Amino acid sequence: MEPVQRVINNIDWITAIIFSSILFMVIAKNLFYQRFLNFIILPFNNKYIFMYNKKDKLLNWFNIFFTLFQLLNFSLFIYLASNILSNSESDLYPVVFSIILGFLFLFLFGKILLQMGGGFVFNNNKIISEFIFKKLSYLNYSSIIMLASNIIIAYVLTDSKIVVFASIFLIVVVNVIGWITIIKNYQKLISSYFFYFILYLCALEIAPFVIIVNYLKD
């Protein structure tokens, strides 16, 4: 009896990542239901920002659960999108995903610490904390788009570049809405530290996205 070679693309680990991320969102929804309802309409209504900007800001469980949700889906989206855009025919490697996840984790929390350090130097801890909360809220919201994209790419349209580009467009739109809101709210502060704001914008906001886009293209 001759052995028969079977090639199976194992996406069990992707299913585990998606399920884990959904679990974080479900926990956040169940524990903070009213807050979740306000959060889910964030790009269309600033009620969430106004209600929770002054309350425990970053260090609250709702924010922590959704940041974990964001990190998992952002990392998986980068991994899947890079495979599609580079026309990679290699097997699915969870190690590569782990590297991307570790990099995003270190970058996100490193940037937060750097921003808080800047707030301490300029004696603006309260304002910087509010600024980070607003920016992170919009980034966390865009991870819902990433989740939908990950599900479609992993199980439905496995090679669709249209899904990737449409998702990137929507992610950018959500975060641009966030930035417009932030700039409107902090016009006086930004005008006072305009040079530092431009330096921050280029180094810590625009540059990472340029690096991610270049990674997806390679």
N, C-alpha and C positions, 0 to 999 in steps of 0.2 A: 504494500500500500504506500503510494508516494505521498510525501508531505505536501500540503497546499499552503502557499504563502498568503497570508491575509494582512493587508495594509489597512490599519484602522487609525483615522485621525482622532486622537483622544482629546475630547474637549471637556472631560469630566472636571478638570481643575478650573476651567472657565465657568462652568456651571456653579461650582462651589464658590467662586469669587462673586458672581452675580447674586447668588442666593444670600451670601453673607452681607453684601451691601444692602440688599432689600430688607434683610433682617434688621440692620441698623436703622433704616428709614421707618420700618414698622414700629420698632421700639420707641423711636422719637415721636411718632404719630400717636401711639397709645398713651404714652406718659404725658405728652404735652399737646393734647388734641386741639385746643383753641389756638395755641401758638402755631401749630402746623397749618391750620386753616388760613391764618393770616400770612404765613410764609408762602403758601402755594400760589398766592396771587401777587407776589412781590413785584414782578416787572410791570404790573398794571396798576398797582396801588401801593403807596408807601406806608400804609398803616402799620405793617410789621416793623419797619425801621423806627417810626415814631413811638410805637408802644414799647419796644424792647431795647432801644438804643441806650437808655439810661439805667436799665436793669441788668445787673450782673454781666453784661456785655459778653466777653469772650468765654469766661469760665462758667459755663452752664452746660448741663448735660445735653440739652437739645442741640446746641452748637457743636458739642464734641461728637455726638452721634452723626450729625450731618457732615462734619468735616471728615470723619472716617469713611462715610458713604461716598463723599467726593473723591477722596484719595484713591479708593479702590476702583471707582468707575473711570476717573481720569487716567489712571495708570493703564487700565485694561483698554480704554479707548485708544490711547497712544500706541499700545502694543498691536491691537487689531488693525488700526488704520495704517500703521507703518508696513505691516505685512501686505495689505491690499495695494497701497500706493507704490510699493517697491516690487510688486508682482512676485513676492517671495513664495516659493513652493516648498519651503522647508517645513518640518514638523512643528507642532506647537510646543514652545519651550517655556515652562513656567519660571525657569531661572531668569530669563530675560525680563519677564513681567516683574519678578521680585526686585531686579536691579532698578527698573523704572520706578516702582513703588518706593523703594528706599531713597532714590534720588529726589522724588517729589516730596516725600516726607521731610527729608533734611532741608530741602530748599524752602518749603512752606514755613516750617517752624524756625528756620534760620532767619528768614526774612521778617517774621513776626518779632523775633528777639531783637533784630537790628532796628526795626521801626520803634519798638518800645525803648531801646537804648537812645535813639534819636530824640524821642519824646522827653526822656530824662535829661538829656543834654540841653535841650531848648526849653525845658520846664513846661512841657505841654503834654504831660502824660494822659490827662483826661481826654483831650482832643484827639490825640493819636490813637487811643484805645477805641474811641467812637469811630474814627476813620477806618481802622482795621476791621471792626465789627461790620460796618456797612459793606466794605469791599469783599470780605469773606462771605457775607450773606448772599451776595449776588453770585459769587463763584460757586457756593454750595448749591444754589438754585440751578445753575447751569449744569450741574452734575446729574440732574433729573433727565436732561436731554441726552447726556452721555449714557445713562442707563438704557434708555430706549434705543439709542444707536447700537450699543453693545449687544443687546438682545437681537436686534434685526440682523446685524453683521454676523453674529455667532450662529444663528439658527435659521434665518430666512434668506436674506440676500448676502451670501457669504463673500462675494467678490464685488460688491457694489461700491464703486467710487462715488456715485451720486449721493449715497447715504452718508459717506464720510464728509464730503464737501458741504452737504446740506446741514449736517450736524455742526461742523466747524462754524458755518455762517451763523446759525442760531446761537451757538455758545458765545460768539463774538458780540452779537446783537444784545444778548442779555447783559454781558459785562460792560458794554458801551453805555447801556441805559444806566447801569450802576455808577459808572464814572461821571456821566453827565449830572446825575443826582448829587454825587459827592462834590463835584466842582461848584455846583450852584450853592451848596450848603456851606462851603468853606472858601468862598471867593476872597474874603479879606485876608484870611490866613495864607492862602496861596499867593496872593499879590505881595504879601510881606516877605515871603520866602520863595519868590518865584524861581530863582536860580537853583535852589536846593530841590524844589519840586520837579523841575525839568530834569535835573540830574537823577533824582529818584525814579522818575517815570521811565527814563531811558534805560537805567541800569537794572531796576528790579521789576519792572512791569512789561516793557516792550521787548527787551533783550531775551527773557526766557521764552516768550512766544516765538521769536525769530529762531531760537535754537530748536524748539520743538518742531516748527515747520520744516527746518532743514533736516532734522532727524527723520521726519515722515517722508521726505522726498528721497533720502539716500537709500 
